[in-house]
């Protein structure tokens, strides 16, 4: 998950010379970073190097990625007037470099390796816009939802339209699947998710036209069930819930992605191996399990451990 993630020395070497959005906006660099983990770890899919804030750059929002903080927005979008200023545009107008990177990656990947496109969930991105930067409690965001629901829904409508066009274009250009990454959805109650978020996530997922992965963090079993109901060919789960319990919640007919605790890879290999095998045992040979981390690769992770993990999972599958 987010494999290029900060752990690879070859990625860090590029970041010393190029900014994040410069890499994401330069097709050759974006393709190179997307392919680096596939070459290094031999994984079954490449995850497109992009940021969940990329689509709002095309809406006229100024975003800076601050080291140690995350996305910081130039001017917060917290009023009806500010929402009105957001422009929805065709992906070809702002995402041409990203789409070209998709073509380059798809041209280099073997046919049996997938390319996974990447898009932020409307709620998570809206939270960054309203708060102005990452937040733990999302007080400003929830205040807008409760006090000015019309403004909230107008914001979500615009983001959803922008994102739906983006994922459709990414898939049409060559992505085999789309992951909707709702990083902060766990901050919501079930009823708030159902009222303020679910319809918009469902529309983005439905627009892709290819298999989709619906992922959130900090989700309770009840919220996970609501996310599954909103859509997604597969449901991604973080490490806070066991894989078998998650499968019971979302239904046996749905694929599951997950869910090794990323931090366990910082410990001794014996512990990481035990944890990975526990995930696989909980999958119990069900069809549709996409083994993955329960969130992004931590920057301190030794790349050799990731390679060893990929080899372990692959050998387990052959043994079965």
Secondary structure, 3 states (H helix, E strand, C coil): CCCCCCCCHHHHHHHCCCCHHHHHCCHHHHHHHHHHHHHHHCCCEEECCCCCCHHHHCCCCCEEEECCCEEEECCCCCCHHHHHCCCCCCHHHHCHHHHHHHHHHHHHCCCCCEEEEEEECHHHHHHHHHHCCCCCCCHHHHHHHHHCHHHHHHHHHHHHHHHHHHHHHHHHHCCCEEEEEECCHHHCCHHHHHHHCHHHHHHHHHHCCCEEEEEECCCCHHHHHHHHHHCCCEEECCCCCCHHHHHHHHCCCCEEEEEECHHHHHCCHHHHHHHHHHHHHHHCCCCCEEEEECCCCCCCCCHHHHHHHHHHHHHHHHHC
